[in-house]
Amino acid sequence: MIIDVTGIVLTPGNGGKDCLGDGEHTDEKGNRIECCCDECDYLQYCLEH
């Protein structure tokens, strides 16, 4: 499991669509989770797969 410094679980691949850090998901309180892609070590994997 890959966890961002903010505590968000990252799921690289599939163009980032399944990743909670893609900026398109909300947390359990309904707040939008900020995009983590710019600082993610796995961004290249999302772009290639």
Secondary structure as UniProt FT lines:
FT   STRAND          2..3
FT   TURN            5..6
FT   STRAND          9..10
FT   HELIX           14..16
FT   TURN            17..18
FT   HELIX           20..22
FT   TURN            28..29
FT   HELIX           37..39
FT   TURN            41..42
FT   HELIX           43..48
//
